[in-house]
Amino acid sequence: MLAAGHYDAMLVAQSIALYQLKQRGLSGLTLAGHIDSPYSYRFAVAKGNHELLEQINRGLTTLMQNGDFQQLHKKWLEGGLQAERQQRLWLGISAAILLLLLILGGALWRWKTIHTRKLLEQAHHDPLTGLPSRTLLMDRLEHALDHAGRVRAPVAVLYLDLDGFKPVNDTLGHAAGDVLLQAVAQRLLNCVRTEDTVARLGGDEFVIVLEHLERAGEADMVAGRVLHALQQPFAIAGQPAHISASLGVSLYPQDGTDAGNLLQYADAAMYRDKQEGRRARLNRVEKDRAANPAADQI
């Protein structure tokens, strides 16, 4: 009943307690202390068996007189105590090992969680600029379209490609080109709201997602602000760097209702803007040549 939890403790002879612990395998119980017993050991025999009683008493007296009884009793009793101490030791070691495993498991889980989070951050963000990558861009764009479909609000996608970046990268070096891309990313962030998304697709291509718009014309205002910001000179490696950008815009739901179509439409619009910009520059060169034919001869 003590082992079953019906009692908290029991008072019993130490030898009997050790015997019960060993024979019944009561590993959940332990000796809590020791109280000297006022009783001596006695033997009982069946009534009328006087010869056996006399032999037992003589043998017991002899053992008492020569000290063998105390040695036997101590050896038997200490064997049980030693087994209990060993059991306590193993329980303590097991508890320590379990605690250590729990600590190591917790530390491993925490490390794996942090490592996984870092991997997700690396997968979802551009390592150079810290901007969202294509994966995170598409996820946010799809989320914006879901919300826009419920509230019937327009969403704009701006696709940018830098003009004049390659000469800066070739002239000043790749390190300077990286600094320029980081500066471009910061200017783009300054042109939009905190709820908008600025992403880098790779190279010198960037995408801006404008959501929660009240009217589609707001996208043109942001596009103009972006182009103006990128036309301002950059200080790269102690030298001024001049670039511009070609920009295409797509609107939800006029130009598409899913993320892929809107991105493709904006990309195509950006390419048309780039081609028109090149034709405009070529037209200016042809006009200059026509106005000053001697320049070609020089």
C-alpha positions as CSV (number, residue, x, y, z in Angstrom):
1,M,0.0,0.0,0.0
2,L,3.0,2.3,0.6
3,A,4.2,1.5,-2.9
4,A,0.7,2.2,-4.3
5,G,0.7,5.6,-2.7
6,H,-2.0,5.0,-0.1
7,Y,0.6,5.8,2.7
8,D,3.5,8.2,2.8
9,A,5.8,6.2,5.1
10,M,5.9,3.2,7.3
11,L,7.9,2.2,10.4
12,V,9.5,-1.3,10.0
13,A,12.6,-3.1,11.0
14,Q,15.5,-2.2,8.7
15,S,16.2,-5.8,7.8
16,I,12.6,-6.5,6.9
17,A,12.5,-3.3,4.9
18,L,15.6,-4.2,2.9
19,Y,14.2,-7.7,2.3
20,Q,10.9,-6.4,1.1
21,L,12.6,-3.8,-1.2
22,K,14.8,-6.5,-2.7
23,Q,12.3,-9.3,-3.0
24,R,9.3,-7.3,-4.3
25,G,11.4,-5.0,-6.5
26,L,9.9,-1.8,-5.0
27,S,12.2,0.6,-6.8
28,G,9.9,3.6,-6.0
29,L,10.6,3.2,-2.2
30,T,13.6,4.2,-0.2
31,L,14.9,4.0,3.3
32,A,14.3,7.4,4.8
33,G,16.2,6.9,8.1
34,H,17.2,4.6,10.9
35,I,15.8,4.2,14.5
36,D,17.5,2.0,17.0
37,S,15.2,-0.9,18.0
38,P,14.8,-1.8,21.7
39,Y,14.0,-5.4,20.7
40,S,16.4,-8.4,20.4
41,Y,16.2,-11.2,18.0
42,R,14.5,-14.4,19.0
43,F,13.7,-17.7,17.4
44,A,10.4,-19.5,17.6
45,V,9.8,-23.2,17.1
46,A,6.8,-25.5,17.1
47,K,5.4,-26.2,20.6
48,G,6.9,-29.3,22.2
49,N,10.1,-29.2,20.0
50,H,12.4,-28.7,22.9
51,E,15.5,-30.3,21.4
52,L,15.4,-28.0,18.4
53,L,14.9,-25.0,20.6
54,E,17.9,-25.9,22.8
55,Q,20.1,-26.4,19.7
56,I,19.1,-23.1,18.3
57,N,19.6,-21.3,21.6
58,R,23.1,-22.9,22.0
59,G,24.1,-22.0,18.5
60,L,22.8,-18.4,18.9
61,T,24.6,-18.0,22.2
62,T,27.9,-19.3,20.7
63,L,27.5,-16.8,17.8
64,M,26.8,-14.0,20.2
65,Q,29.8,-14.8,22.4
66,N,32.4,-15.2,19.6
67,G,31.1,-12.2,17.6
68,D,30.1,-14.1,14.6
69,F,26.4,-13.1,15.0
70,Q,27.2,-9.4,14.7
71,Q,29.5,-9.9,11.7
72,L,26.9,-12.0,9.9
73,H,24.1,-9.5,10.8
74,K,26.2,-6.6,9.7
75,K,27.3,-8.3,6.4
76,W,23.7,-9.2,5.6
77,L,22.3,-5.8,6.5
78,E,25.0,-3.8,4.8
79,G,24.5,-5.8,1.6
80,G,21.0,-4.5,1.4
81,L,22.1,-1.0,2.3
82,Q,24.8,-1.1,-0.4
83,A,22.2,-2.3,-3.0
84,E,20.0,0.6,-2.0
85,R,22.8,3.1,-2.3
86,Q,23.8,1.7,-5.7
87,Q,20.1,2.0,-6.7
88,R,20.1,5.6,-5.5
89,L,23.3,6.3,-7.4
90,W,22.0,4.9,-10.6
91,L,18.8,6.8,-10.3
92,G,20.8,10.0,-9.8
93,I,23.0,9.2,-12.8
94,S,19.9,8.4,-14.9
95,A,18.3,11.7,-13.8
96,A,21.4,13.6,-14.6
97,I,21.8,12.0,-18.0
98,L,18.1,12.6,-18.8
99,L,18.5,16.3,-17.7
100,L,21.6,16.6,-19.9
101,L,19.8,15.1,-22.9
102,L,16.9,17.5,-22.3
103,I,19.3,20.4,-22.2
104,L,21.1,19.2,-25.3
105,G,17.9,18.5,-27.1
106,G,16.6,22.0,-26.3
107,A,19.8,23.6,-27.4
108,L,19.8,21.5,-30.6
109,W,16.1,22.4,-31.3
110,R,16.9,26.1,-30.7
111,W,19.9,26.0,-33.0
112,K,18.0,24.2,-35.7
113,T,15.1,26.7,-35.4
114,I,17.5,29.6,-35.7
115,H,19.4,27.9,-38.5
116,T,16.1,27.2,-40.4
117,R,15.0,30.8,-39.9
118,K,18.3,32.0,-41.3
119,L,17.9,29.7,-44.3
120,L,14.4,30.9,-44.9
121,E,15.6,34.5,-44.6
122,Q,18.4,33.8,-47.1
123,A,15.9,32.1,-49.5
124,H,13.4,34.9,-49.2
125,H,15.7,37.9,-49.2
126,D,18.4,39.2,-51.5
127,P,21.8,38.9,-49.7
128,L,23.2,42.1,-51.2
129,T,20.4,44.6,-50.7
130,G,18.3,42.8,-48.1
131,L,15.2,43.3,-50.3
132,P,12.7,40.4,-50.8
133,S,13.7,37.9,-53.5
134,R,11.4,36.6,-56.2
135,T,9.9,33.9,-54.0
136,L,8.8,36.4,-51.3
137,L,7.8,38.9,-53.9
138,M,5.3,36.4,-55.5
139,D,4.0,35.4,-52.1
140,R,3.3,39.1,-51.1
141,L,1.9,39.9,-54.5
142,E,-0.6,36.9,-54.3
143,H,-1.6,38.0,-50.8
144,A,-2.1,41.6,-52.1
145,L,-4.3,40.3,-54.9
146,D,-6.4,38.2,-52.6
147,H,-7.0,41.3,-50.4
148,A,-7.6,43.5,-53.4
149,G,-10.2,41.0,-54.7
150,R,-12.2,41.3,-51.5
151,V,-12.1,45.0,-51.2
152,R,-12.2,45.7,-54.9
153,A,-9.1,48.0,-54.8
154,P,-6.4,48.3,-57.5
155,V,-2.9,46.9,-57.2
156,A,0.1,48.1,-59.2
157,V,3.3,46.3,-60.2
158,L,6.3,48.4,-61.3
159,Y,9.1,46.6,-63.1
160,L,12.4,48.5,-63.2
161,D,15.6,47.9,-65.1
162,L,18.6,50.2,-64.5
163,D,20.0,52.0,-67.5
164,G,23.7,52.9,-67.3
165,F,24.5,50.4,-64.5
166,K,26.9,48.3,-66.6
167,P,29.3,51.1,-67.5
168,V,29.6,52.0,-63.8
169,N,30.1,48.4,-62.9
170,D,32.7,47.9,-65.6
171,T,34.5,51.2,-64.9
172,L,34.6,51.3,-61.1
173,G,34.5,47.6,-60.4
174,H,32.1,45.0,-59.1
175,A,32.4,46.3,-55.5
176,A,31.3,49.7,-56.6
177,G,28.5,48.1,-58.6
178,D,27.3,46.4,-55.4
179,V,27.4,49.7,-53.5
180,L,25.4,51.3,-56.3
181,L,22.7,48.6,-56.1
182,Q,22.4,49.0,-52.4
183,A,22.0,52.7,-52.8
184,V,19.4,52.2,-55.5
185,A,17.5,49.8,-53.1
186,Q,17.5,52.5,-50.4
187,R,16.2,55.2,-52.8
188,L,13.4,52.9,-54.0
189,L,12.4,52.2,-50.4
190,N,12.3,56.0,-49.7
191,C,9.9,56.4,-52.6
192,V,7.2,54.0,-51.3
193,R,5.2,53.4,-48.2
194,T,6.0,50.8,-45.5
195,E,3.2,48.5,-46.6
196,D,4.5,48.4,-50.2
197,T,7.0,45.8,-51.4
198,V,10.4,46.6,-53.1
199,A,12.1,43.4,-54.4
200,R,15.2,42.6,-56.3
201,L,14.9,39.9,-59.0
202,G,18.6,39.8,-59.7
203,G,21.2,41.8,-61.6
204,D,19.8,45.4,-61.9
205,E,16.1,44.5,-62.1
206,F,13.7,45.6,-59.3
207,V,10.0,45.2,-58.8
208,I,7.7,47.4,-56.7
209,V,4.2,46.2,-55.6
210,L,1.8,49.0,-54.6
211,E,-1.3,47.8,-52.7
212,H,-4.1,49.5,-50.8
213,L,-4.4,52.0,-53.6
214,E,-7.4,54.3,-53.7
215,R,-7.1,54.9,-57.4
216,A,-4.9,53.6,-60.3
217,G,-3.4,57.0,-60.9
218,E,-1.3,56.7,-57.7
219,A,0.9,54.2,-59.5
220,D,2.0,56.9,-62.1
221,M,2.8,59.3,-59.2
222,V,5.0,56.7,-57.6
223,A,6.6,55.8,-60.9
224,G,7.5,59.5,-61.6
225,R,8.9,59.8,-58.1
226,V,11.1,56.6,-58.6
227,L,12.4,57.8,-62.0
228,H,13.3,61.2,-60.6
229,A,15.1,59.7,-57.6
230,L,17.2,57.4,-59.7
231,Q,18.2,60.2,-62.0
232,Q,20.0,62.1,-59.2
233,P,23.7,61.4,-59.2
234,F,25.1,58.7,-56.8
235,A,28.4,59.1,-55.0
236,I,30.2,55.8,-55.6
237,A,33.9,55.3,-54.6
238,G,34.3,59.1,-54.3
239,Q,33.0,59.7,-57.8
240,P,29.6,60.8,-59.1
241,A,27.7,58.0,-61.0
242,H,24.7,58.8,-63.2
243,I,22.1,56.2,-64.1
244,S,18.5,56.1,-65.0
245,A,15.8,53.4,-65.3
246,S,13.3,51.9,-67.7
247,L,10.0,51.3,-66.0
248,G,6.9,49.3,-66.8
249,V,3.6,49.3,-64.9
250,S,0.8,46.8,-64.8
251,L,-2.5,47.2,-62.9
252,Y,-4.9,44.8,-61.3
253,P,-7.5,43.9,-62.5
254,Q,-7.1,45.7,-65.9
255,D,-3.9,44.0,-67.0
256,G,-4.2,40.7,-65.2
257,T,-5.7,38.9,-62.2
258,D,-2.9,36.7,-61.1
259,A,0.7,37.5,-60.0
260,G,2.5,35.8,-62.9
261,N,0.5,37.7,-65.6
262,L,0.9,41.1,-63.8
263,L,4.6,40.6,-63.6
264,Q,4.9,39.6,-67.2
265,Y,2.8,42.5,-68.3
266,A,5.0,45.0,-66.3
267,D,8.1,43.3,-67.7
268,A,6.9,43.8,-71.3
269,A,5.9,47.4,-70.6
270,M,9.4,48.0,-69.2
271,Y,11.0,46.5,-72.3
272,R,8.9,48.7,-74.5
273,D,9.9,51.7,-72.4
274,K,13.6,50.7,-72.8
275,Q,13.2,50.3,-76.6
276,E,11.5,53.7,-76.9
277,G,14.2,55.3,-74.8
278,R,16.9,53.9,-77.1
279,R,15.0,55.0,-80.2
280,A,14.7,58.5,-78.7
281,R,18.4,58.6,-78.0
282,L,19.2,57.4,-81.6
283,N,16.8,60.0,-83.0
284,R,18.6,62.7,-81.1
285,V,22.0,61.4,-82.4
286,E,20.7,61.5,-86.0
287,K,19.3,65.0,-85.5
288,D,22.7,66.1,-84.1
289,R,24.5,64.6,-87.1
290,A,22.1,66.2,-89.6
291,A,22.5,69.6,-87.9
292,N,26.3,69.3,-87.8
293,P,27.7,67.0,-90.6
294,A,31.2,68.1,-90.0
295,A,31.2,66.4,-86.6
296,D,31.3,62.9,-88.3
297,Q,34.3,63.9,-90.3
298,I,36.1,65.1,-87.3
